[in-house]
Amino acid sequence: MIAYKEYNRARAVEYARRWALSRNPLFTDFAGRGGDCTNFVSQCIYAGSCQMNFTPDFGWYYINPNDRAPAWSSVEFLYDFLTGRQEFIQANGGIGPYGIEVDSRGAIEGDVVQLADETGDFYHTLIITGFAGGQTLVSAHTNDALDKPLATYNFTSLRYIHIEGVRFETDEDTCFTELIDGISLGLPDSIE
């Protein structure tokens, strides 16, 4: 059964601020291999969701540099995964963080910004880490940035992805069986 939880924006932003100007050793730096921007933003989203989707090809996960979903480190695939293009949802069951494209008024801290060039190709992914003086502040990798004004970037167009929440699987039957048998409350291991 699919259950829903809130996306923890504070944790996503805290992670972004901690690692914007350095690299978490748990992840590969793709700066020399096409860019590290989407990899970094995926790490931030993961910090705020603590839920990956391990579906090959259409999921969103990172195990190591050779075992990761395209959506983890590709601008377009991340957009497709988060906004739930139909083929992605059908293929991956909808598990993981999800969002919708919004305009600037609908974007808040912990949301994603993607920049496009004059041909309309989206090439860069950033995470919103604050607002100051009417400016949207973002953090990013490849060209590392911490709370940099979005307006200082050179782009032709952009899109915002508002993370609405996180879907995860729960085994309702196991919960009920363990509860009725007096074995467990069915809480996550970290709580019990």
C-alpha positions in Angstrom: 0.0 0.0 0.0 1.2 3.5 -0.8 1.4 6.0 2.1 2.4 9.7 2.1 4.6 11.8 4.2 5.8 15.4 4.2 9.0 16.4 2.5 11.3 17.8 5.1 12.3 21.1 3.6 14.5 22.1 6.5 16.6 19.0 6.2 17.0 19.4 2.4 18.1 23.0 2.9 20.4 22.1 5.8 22.0 19.4 3.6 22.4 21.9 0.7 24.1 24.5 2.9 26.4 21.8 4.5 27.6 20.4 1.2 27.2 23.2 -1.4 30.9 24.2 -1.3 32.3 20.7 -0.7 31.5 17.1 -1.5 29.9 14.4 0.7 32.2 11.4 0.4 29.2 9.0 0.2 28.6 10.3 -3.4 30.7 10.5 -6.6 31.5 14.0 -7.9 30.3 14.1 -11.5 31.8 17.6 -12.2 34.2 16.3 -14.7 31.7 13.9 -16.3 28.8 16.1 -17.4 28.2 18.0 -14.3 27.4 17.5 -10.6 24.4 19.8 -10.3 21.5 17.2 -10.5 23.5 14.7 -8.4 23.8 17.4 -5.7 20.2 18.4 -5.8 19.1 14.7 -5.7 21.2 14.4 -2.5 19.4 17.4 -1.0 16.0 16.0 -1.9 17.0 12.6 -0.5 18.0 14.4 2.8 14.5 15.8 2.9 12.7 12.6 1.9 14.8 9.7 3.0 13.1 7.6 0.3 14.6 6.3 -2.9 12.9 4.4 -5.7 15.0 1.4 -6.8 13.1 0.7 -10.1 15.7 0.3 -12.9 15.6 3.0 -15.6 12.6 4.8 -14.2 13.4 5.1 -10.5 15.4 7.6 -8.5 18.3 6.1 -6.6 22.0 6.1 -6.0 24.0 3.1 -4.8 27.3 3.9 -6.4 28.5 5.8 -9.5 27.8 2.7 -11.7 24.5 1.8 -10.1 22.2 4.8 -10.1 19.0 5.8 -11.9 19.2 8.2 -14.7 16.9 10.5 -12.7 19.5 10.8 -10.0 22.0 12.8 -12.1 20.2 13.9 -15.3 18.3 17.3 -15.5 15.5 16.0 -17.7 15.1 12.6 -16.1 14.9 14.3 -12.6 12.1 16.5 -13.9 10.3 13.5 -15.4 10.6 11.5 -12.2 9.5 14.3 -9.8 6.6 15.6 -11.9 5.4 12.1 -12.6 5.3 11.7 -16.3 2.9 8.8 -16.9 5.5 6.3 -18.1 7.6 7.0 -15.0 4.7 6.4 -12.6 3.5 3.3 -14.4 7.1 1.9 -14.3 8.1 2.8 -10.8 4.9 2.7 -8.8 5.1 6.3 -7.8 7.4 5.7 -4.8 9.7 8.6 -3.7 9.5 12.3 -3.7 7.0 14.0 -6.1 6.2 17.5 -7.2 4.6 19.8 -9.7 5.9 22.5 -12.0 4.9 25.9 -10.6 5.7 29.5 -11.3 8.0 31.6 -9.0 5.2 32.4 -6.6 4.7 28.7 -5.9 8.3 27.9 -5.2 9.7 27.8 -1.6 12.8 26.6 0.2 13.7 23.1 -0.6 12.2 23.3 -4.1 14.1 22.8 -7.4 15.0 25.2 -10.1 16.1 24.1 -13.6 17.7 26.5 -16.1 17.4 26.4 -19.9 19.4 27.8 -22.8 18.3 29.7 -25.9 17.4 26.4 -27.6 15.1 25.4 -24.7 17.3 22.7 -23.4 17.4 22.4 -19.7 21.0 22.1 -18.5 21.3 23.1 -14.9 19.6 22.1 -11.6 19.7 24.1 -8.4 17.9 24.0 -5.0 16.2 27.0 -3.4 17.9 27.6 0.0 16.4 31.0 0.9 15.0 34.4 0.0 16.5 37.8 0.8 15.7 41.3 -0.5 13.2 40.0 -3.0 15.8 37.6 -4.4 15.5 33.8 -4.7 18.7 32.2 -3.3 20.0 28.9 -4.6 22.7 26.5 -3.9 24.4 24.2 -6.5 27.3 22.1 -7.6 29.5 22.0 -10.7 30.0 25.7 -10.3 29.6 25.6 -6.6 27.2 28.1 -5.1 25.8 28.7 -1.6 22.8 31.0 -1.3 23.6 32.7 -4.6 20.9 35.0 -6.1 19.2 33.2 -8.9 19.1 36.4 -10.9 22.9 36.3 -11.3 22.7 33.2 -13.5 22.7 33.4 -17.2 19.7 31.6 -18.7 17.0 32.0 -21.2 14.1 30.4 -19.3 13.6 28.4 -16.2 11.2 26.1 -14.4 10.4 25.5 -10.8 9.5 22.1 -9.3 7.6 22.3 -6.0 8.1 19.1 -4.0 4.7 18.2 -2.7 5.5 15.2 -0.6 7.0 11.7 -0.5 5.3 8.4 -1.4 6.4 5.2 0.3 5.3 1.6 0.6 3.8 0.3 3.8 2.9 -3.2 4.5 -0.5 -2.8 6.1 -1.1 -6.5 6.4 2.1 -7.1 8.3 1.2 -4.2 10.6 -2.2 -5.6 11.3 -1.0 -9.2 11.8 1.8 -8.1 14.2 -0.5 -5.8 16.1 -3.4 -8.3 16.5 -0.9 -11.0 17.5 0.6 -8.7 20.1 4.0 -8.8 18.5 4.7 -5.2 17.4 3.1 -1.8 16.9 4.3 -1.8 13.3 6.5 1.3 13.8 9.8 1.8 11.9 12.7 -0.1 13.6 14.3 3.2 14.5 11.4 4.1 16.7 10.6 0.7 18.3 
